[in-house]
Structure formats: C-alpha cells, structure tokens
C-alpha cells in the first residue's frame, strides 16, 4: 500500500493557494474513507478506496459561516477538503483572537476529544467543504482502513509542527519580521500543495492576520508597505507576490527588526543568509 504524500494539485485538483473554486461540487452523499485519505494528502489503495462508509458525511459552508463554536458539544472530526478557516477564541469583551488558519488537508475538532466540547471556534474564510467523521464511527473507520489511521496520525503530527511555527512567528519583536514569517509560512503551505510559492492569494483579511500576529490592524498594513518598499514583496490587496525570496527568507531570521533603509535591509538580509 502506497502511503506517500502526493501534491494536492494532483490528488484534489486544488484551487490557488488559500482560495476556492466556487463551482466545485462535493462528492456524492456516499463518500468513502478513500476520499478522506486523499483529502489528508495520501493516495489510498485496496480497502481504503472501497464503498461508502456508514456515518461518513460531507458539509459545505459559505464564507463567513461557522463550522463550530467555542464551547459547543463535539461529536465529530472535520477534514478540510477545500477552502480555508480561521480558528479563534472569543474573549468576554467580544474580542475575536485568531489562533490559527486551516486549509485543505487539515483536521479540525481533534482538540475537543478529551473534553467533549470545542475549545476554539472555526469560521469559514471562503466557501469551504469538509468531510464529517462522527466520533462514533471513527474508531471503526480507522480499524477497517489502516491508510486512514496512518493519514490521520500524519495530519495531526503536521498540525503540531505548524503550531510550533505559529509560536515562532510571535517570537519576533518587530512587526515586519512577524509578517515576513507569516508570508513565508503561507508560501511554504502553497508549495506543499504543488502550487506557486511566490504568487499567493490570501483568503484572510488584514484584521485576521493582525489578530494572529498580536499586532494592530494598522501595523499589519504598514508592515506590508514596508516590505514592499524594501523590494521583498509586491502587494495588491490580498494578492501577494514574493519578489526576493532569498531576502525574505533571511528577514525571517532576524529577531528584533530590520534597518529603516531599504538598501540596508536587503544587504542585512543577504548577509544573515550567507552567515
């Protein structure tokens, strides 16, 4: 059985990074465990590609719709097939703190297993489709399909690694460095799916990015302008083009901040990269 990851472009005919093909239809009501394995990033064989599995469902949501709310009872696991979500918590004063973004192949709801309730909410950033795996059928599904069991383990391990990446974004003092690390993170996610790593379409707005990075909305806008002035990015609303990947990568390694002058910033970036 071949359980090696395959580019999402080949296995799902994915839309551009962090965007969605709004004409894509979900699979018929009788989705198979093999469909879920493919969504997780693997090509199933044998029993994993078999007939429809009882209890396995699909769900589509429009942009802005809520998949799960913080504190709601949890009875299912969700696997993102297309589109993207923001995972957030809402404070007592109503502030929405974005904790993560989730895209195709990511698993939502697993953290609720030990308490029976969702600890975060998931809101669609665009039109999305998910597979719904009720807890009651998940154990049987994993028993019947070793490919599903393995794919889930890899997906959850991948998300733990991404959580560490998110923490690393916050370790930088300067907003420009945090934003550079975020753009690099989105670029890496696009490359994993077999998509362009330099031409990116963000599904999240500036406020959501600011919430994730722990800075003000206006600070994110200024940081984008600064990185563009330094010649690292071309920014057109949510369309981002990485113009100097080498300098951007080096900028992410700076903890405190970059020089004010564009030329100095790019020289420092390249010096850090060569060191």
C-alpha positions as CSV (number, residue, x, y, z in Angstrom):
1,X,0.0,0.0,0.0
2,X,1.5,3.3,-1.1
3,X,1.1,5.9,1.8
4,X,3.5,8.5,0.5
5,X,2.1,12.1,0.4
6,X,1.1,13.4,-3.1
7,X,0.8,17.0,-4.2
8,X,-2.7,18.3,-3.5
9,X,-2.9,19.7,-7.1
10,X,-2.7,16.2,-8.4
11,X,-4.9,14.5,-5.9
12,X,-7.6,17.2,-5.4
13,X,-7.2,19.5,-8.5
14,X,-6.8,22.2,-5.8
15,X,-7.7,25.8,-6.4
16,X,-5.0,28.5,-6.0
17,X,-3.4,28.9,-2.5
18,X,-6.0,30.0,0.1
19,X,-8.7,30.3,-2.4
20,X,-11.6,28.1,-3.7
21,X,-13.1,27.0,-6.9
22,X,-16.7,28.0,-6.2
23,X,-18.0,25.7,-9.0
24,X,-16.6,22.6,-7.4
25,X,-19.2,20.1,-6.2
26,X,-18.7,17.9,-3.2
27,X,-18.6,14.2,-3.8
28,X,-22.0,12.4,-3.7
29,X,-23.6,11.6,-0.4
30,X,-21.9,8.2,-0.3
31,X,-18.3,9.4,0.4
32,X,-15.7,6.8,1.0
33,X,-12.9,6.5,3.5
34,X,-10.6,6.7,0.5
35,X,-12.0,10.2,-0.3
36,X,-10.9,11.3,3.2
37,X,-7.5,9.7,2.9
38,X,-7.0,11.6,-0.3
39,X,-8.1,14.9,1.3
40,X,-5.5,14.2,4.1
41,X,-2.8,14.0,1.4
42,X,-2.4,10.4,0.6
43,X,-3.3,8.1,-2.2
44,X,-5.3,5.1,-0.8
45,X,-5.3,1.6,-2.2
46,X,-7.2,-1.5,-1.6
47,X,-9.8,-1.3,1.2
48,X,-9.3,2.4,1.7
49,X,-10.8,3.1,-1.7
50,X,-13.9,0.9,-1.1
51,X,-17.6,1.6,-0.9
52,X,-19.4,4.3,1.0
53,X,-18.9,4.1,4.8
54,X,-22.0,4.5,7.1
55,X,-21.9,7.7,9.1
56,X,-19.3,9.5,6.9
57,X,-20.7,12.7,5.7
58,X,-19.8,15.9,3.8
59,X,-20.7,19.5,4.5
60,X,-20.4,22.8,2.6
61,X,-20.4,26.3,4.1
62,X,-20.5,29.7,2.6
63,X,-17.8,32.3,3.5
64,X,-18.5,33.7,7.0
65,X,-20.4,30.6,8.2
66,X,-19.4,28.9,11.4
67,X,-18.4,25.3,11.4
68,X,-18.0,25.0,15.2
69,X,-18.3,27.4,18.1
70,X,-16.1,27.5,21.2
71,X,-17.9,25.6,24.0
72,X,-20.2,23.7,21.7
73,X,-20.6,19.9,22.3
74,X,-18.3,18.0,19.9
75,X,-19.3,14.7,18.3
76,X,-17.3,14.7,15.1
77,X,-13.9,15.3,13.5
78,X,-13.7,17.5,10.3
79,X,-11.2,17.1,7.5
80,X,-11.0,20.2,5.2
81,X,-11.4,19.3,1.6
82,X,-11.2,22.7,0.0
83,X,-11.3,26.3,1.2
84,X,-9.9,27.7,4.5
85,X,-10.9,28.5,8.0
86,X,-9.8,30.7,10.9
87,X,-9.7,29.1,14.3
88,X,-10.4,31.6,17.1
89,X,-11.5,32.2,20.6
90,X,-13.8,35.0,21.7
91,X,-13.0,36.8,24.9
92,X,-15.6,38.1,27.4
93,X,-15.5,41.6,25.9
94,X,-16.2,40.1,22.5
95,X,-12.7,40.3,21.0
96,X,-12.0,37.6,18.5
97,X,-8.5,36.2,18.9
98,X,-7.3,34.3,15.8
99,X,-5.2,31.3,16.8
100,X,-4.6,29.6,13.5
101,X,-5.6,29.2,9.9
102,X,-6.6,25.8,8.4
103,X,-6.7,24.8,4.8
104,X,-7.1,21.7,2.6
105,X,-5.9,18.5,4.4
106,X,-6.1,20.0,7.9
107,X,-8.1,18.3,10.7
108,X,-10.5,20.4,12.9
109,X,-12.1,19.3,16.1
110,X,-9.5,16.8,17.4
111,X,-8.6,19.0,20.4
112,X,-12.2,18.5,21.6
113,X,-11.8,14.8,22.1
114,X,-10.7,14.9,25.7
115,X,-13.3,17.4,27.0
116,X,-16.2,16.7,24.6
117,X,-16.5,20.3,23.7
118,X,-14.8,22.5,21.1
119,X,-12.1,24.7,22.7
120,X,-12.0,27.0,19.7
121,X,-14.4,28.1,17.0
122,X,-13.9,27.6,13.3
123,X,-15.2,30.2,10.8
124,X,-15.1,29.8,7.0
125,X,-12.9,32.5,5.3
126,X,-14.4,31.5,1.9
127,X,-16.7,28.8,0.5
128,X,-15.5,25.6,2.1
129,X,-16.1,21.8,2.0
130,X,-15.4,19.3,4.8
131,X,-15.7,15.7,5.5
132,X,-17.5,14.9,8.7
133,X,-16.3,11.9,10.7
134,X,-18.5,11.3,13.7
135,X,-16.6,10.1,16.8
136,X,-18.9,7.0,16.9
137,X,-17.7,5.8,13.5
138,X,-14.1,7.0,13.6
139,X,-12.7,4.1,15.6
140,X,-14.3,1.5,13.3
141,X,-13.2,3.5,10.2
142,X,-9.6,3.5,11.4
143,X,-9.8,-0.2,12.1
144,X,-11.1,-1.0,8.7
145,X,-8.7,1.3,6.9
146,X,-5.0,1.3,8.0
147,X,-4.5,4.0,5.4
148,X,-7.0,6.3,7.1
149,X,-5.4,5.6,10.5
150,X,-1.9,6.4,9.2
151,X,-3.1,9.5,7.3
152,X,-4.8,10.9,10.4
153,X,-1.7,10.4,12.5
154,X,0.5,12.2,10.0
155,X,-2.0,15.0,9.6
156,X,-2.2,15.6,13.4
157,X,1.6,15.4,13.6
158,X,1.8,18.0,10.8
159,X,-0.5,20.3,12.7
160,X,1.5,20.1,15.9
161,X,4.6,21.2,13.9
162,X,2.6,24.1,12.5
163,X,1.6,25.2,15.9
164,X,5.2,25.5,16.8
165,X,5.7,27.5,13.6
166,X,2.9,29.9,14.7
167,X,4.7,30.3,18.1
168,X,7.9,31.2,16.3
169,X,6.1,34.0,14.4
170,X,5.3,35.6,17.7
171,X,8.9,35.3,19.0
172,X,10.0,38.3,16.8
173,X,9.7,41.8,18.3
174,X,9.4,43.7,15.1
175,X,6.0,43.6,13.2
176,X,7.8,43.5,9.9
177,X,9.6,40.3,10.9
178,X,6.4,38.7,12.2
179,X,4.7,39.5,8.9
180,X,7.7,38.2,6.9
181,X,7.5,34.9,8.8
182,X,3.8,34.8,8.1
183,X,4.2,35.3,4.4
184,X,7.0,32.7,4.4
185,X,4.6,30.3,6.2
186,X,1.8,30.8,3.6
187,X,4.4,30.3,0.8
188,X,5.5,27.0,2.3
189,X,1.9,25.8,2.6
190,X,1.3,26.6,-1.0
191,X,4.4,24.8,-2.1
192,X,3.3,21.7,-0.1
193,X,0.2,21.6,-2.3
194,X,2.1,21.8,-5.5
195,X,1.1,25.5,-6.1
196,X,3.1,28.6,-6.7
197,X,5.3,29.6,-3.7
198,X,5.7,33.1,-4.9
199,X,2.3,34.2,-6.2
200,X,-0.2,34.0,-3.3
201,X,-3.8,34.8,-2.8
202,X,-4.7,35.4,0.8
203,X,-8.2,34.4,1.9
204,X,-7.8,36.2,5.3
205,X,-8.0,39.9,5.7
206,X,-5.6,42.3,7.4
207,X,-7.5,42.2,10.7
208,X,-7.3,38.4,10.9
209,X,-3.6,38.5,10.2
210,X,-3.1,41.2,12.8
211,X,-5.1,39.1,15.4
212,X,-2.9,36.1,14.7
213,X,0.3,38.1,14.9
214,X,-0.7,40.0,18.0
215,X,-0.4,43.5,16.5
216,X,-2.8,46.3,15.4
217,X,-4.6,46.2,12.1
218,X,-2.9,49.4,11.0
219,X,0.5,47.8,12.0
220,X,0.0,45.0,9.5
221,X,-0.9,47.4,6.7
222,X,2.3,49.4,7.5
223,X,4.4,46.3,7.6
224,X,3.2,45.2,4.2
225,X,4.0,48.6,2.9
226,X,7.5,48.4,4.4
227,X,8.3,45.0,3.0
228,X,7.0,46.2,-0.4
229,X,9.2,49.4,-0.2
230,X,12.2,47.2,0.6
231,X,11.5,45.3,-2.6
232,X,10.7,42.0,-1.0
233,X,7.0,41.8,-1.9
234,X,4.5,43.2,-4.4
235,X,1.2,43.7,-2.6
236,X,-2.2,44.3,-4.3
237,X,-4.8,43.9,-1.7
238,X,-4.9,40.2,-1.0
239,X,-2.7,39.2,-3.9
240,X,0.9,38.9,-2.8
241,X,3.9,38.3,-5.0
242,X,7.3,37.4,-3.4
243,X,9.9,39.4,-5.4
244,X,13.0,38.4,-3.5
245,X,12.6,35.1,-1.8
246,X,16.2,35.0,-0.6
247,X,15.9,38.3,1.2
248,X,12.5,37.5,2.6
249,X,13.8,34.2,4.0
250,X,16.7,35.9,5.6
251,X,14.5,38.6,7.0
252,X,12.5,35.9,8.9
253,X,15.7,35.0,10.8
254,X,16.1,38.5,12.3
255,X,14.5,38.6,15.8
256,X,14.4,42.3,16.7
257,X,13.9,44.2,13.4
258,X,15.4,45.3,10.1
259,X,17.1,48.7,9.3
260,X,15.0,51.6,8.1
261,X,16.7,52.0,4.8
262,X,15.5,49.6,2.1
263,X,19.0,49.0,0.7
264,X,20.4,48.4,4.2
265,X,17.6,46.0,4.9
266,X,18.3,43.9,1.8
267,X,22.0,43.9,2.5
268,X,21.4,42.7,6.1
269,X,19.0,40.0,4.9
270,X,21.6,38.6,2.4
271,X,24.4,38.9,5.0
272,X,22.3,36.9,7.5
273,X,21.5,34.3,4.9
274,X,25.1,33.8,4.0
275,X,26.3,33.7,7.6
